[in-house]
Amino acid sequence: MASHSHHSSLFALCILAAALTRPASAATYRVVSYMTGQTQAPIGIVEVLPAVFYSDSGNLVFSISSLGAMTILVSFSDPPYILESAPGVTASNGLFYTSIEQVATGGGTGNIISMPLGTGSPQTYPAQGFAMTPLAGNLPDGKLFGLVYGFSNASENLGTTDLSGNVTTFYQFPSTDRPATPIYGTDGNYYGTAFTYGASNGYFYKVTPSGSFTKVATLPFQGEGIALQGTDGNFYGVQGPGCSTGAQHSAVYKMTPSGQFTTLHDFGLCGNATITSLIEGSDGKLYGATQGNSVLFSLTKSGTYKVEFETTNGTTQGLCTCILTQGSDGSIYGTALGGGPGGFGLVFALDAGLPVPKPRARKFFPDSGTAGTRVRIWGSNLFGASVTFNGTPGTKIYNSGLNYVWTTVPAGATTGPITVTTPGGTSTTHGSFTVN
């Protein structure tokens, strides 16, 4: 028996070694759905429920499942309305928010619009002299943030909106500057890139929630693109969208929080391969898409580049501009603005063998309470969560989109950290919840 067990162990080790050394299989690409004349040229994509995504096309927002079932959720007449968010963001109240603007002679107005996740009628909040252009994300306190255009003075601003559609600005850019979409950093500040008209270089900035501005670094190009903050704390962006000079190159770069700039991969002249999307995958690599050659690629944070998929037939596989997101099942989903049988674009999925994304429980509110207190946890990759308070399981748990999970403090809970567990793993908050 001992000898049999020994040989079985050796056999298992051999199988494990073979699995670890076996070359990784190639990524597989599939079309989720071809677009029609009504849903032509899809742009953004965001997962709102497990295996359910929202996208936008022209002046409408539609849902599409991972299997291709599609429903138009809301549409606007153009003119006079312009859909500004591509397509929008989920909020802590279980609604999805997007934004529109109506440009008029001598000014204009903007509206915030919400709709239930899944099905239900949209609600349009009162018009204001500001337009969110676009809504960029959600915040720990439940508000939403993004770029804000002020019609009264033609200003570009950073701002937030509450869930009743009331927009507030906290930083105004100089009138000569054009900012790109900002991101909310892990330190609670806002980061992004902007450039000054007529200047050959852009800049990387930080703005606090109170509106204190810092120019962190000058960029070696007139760029628009900080795309994300990686799990390593560094920022990753693209030198690409808006390339206008014939000699400018398209590239992916890294920027440390202190402003140290590094080019990770140079794609050559922008006209040959302009980067249109960049995300971080659950394996820690960057994944992106290029327009011109319609390539989906991966890039390690040390700069190793790999083509994951390249379009060989635009009629069946689509043509970039492509926008990407990673689904809660690990696959990368995206929209191709062009190609398809009717030339209207398509939604696709790329299975690159990535693991289910790990949860990140970053903030919670309130930070204290008695048994029965409702607690909102904010982070990322929170679908399918279970929650414990210092080891005691929470009750009445439900998700509100990918970034929020609600739970109730259970009887018998003690003071300590909150732990969130999903199919992708476990995340424990740095701070402790105080049980009164």
Secondary structure by P-SEA (a helix, b strand, c coil): caaaaaaaaaaaaaaaaaaaacccccbbbbbccccccccccccbbbbccccbbbbbcccbbbbbcccccccccbbbbcccccccccccccccccbbbbbbbbbcccccbbbbbbbcccbbbbbbccccccccccccccccccccccbbbbcccbbbbbbcccccbbbbbcccccccccccbbbbccccccccccccccccccccccccccccccccbbbccccccccccccccbbbbbcccccccccbbbbcccccccccccccccccccccbbbcccccccccccccccccccccccccccbbbbbccccccccccccccbbbbbccccbbbbbbccccccccccccccccccccbbbbbcccccccccccbbbbbbbccccbbbbbcccccccccccccccbbbbcccccccbbbbbbbcccbbbbbcbbbbcc
